[in-house]
């Protein structure tokens, strides 16, 4: 389970660039802000696809699905 501190840290990084969404399947990876990646992963989930993995490009920090769902909640996106 994600701690409140970790969730708050991720929320504070929503506008930071340098994140990458690595989808499953043949879709290409996309890069942008953490918010862009969270929204792109959410759109994939809403379209019936696996949301993929989000990584911070500079140090390969990877978010698990629970962290990603916490960001969707913060952005007001339905889970």
C-alpha positions, 0 to 999 in steps of 0.5 A: 500500500502506498503511504500518504507521503509517497502519494503526496510526493507523486501529486507534487510531481504531476507537472514535472516532465520526464515521465514515460508511459510504456504500454503493453502490446504494440502501442508506442511509448509516450513521454511527457509530464506525470499528469500526461502519463496518468491521463494517457494510462487512464484513457487506455484503461477506459478503452479496455486495455492494460494501462501500461507502466509509468516510469520516470525517464531519468532514473526508471522509477516505476509506478505500480497500479495502486500508485497510478489509481491514486493519481487518477483519484487525485485528478478526478478520473473514474477508476 
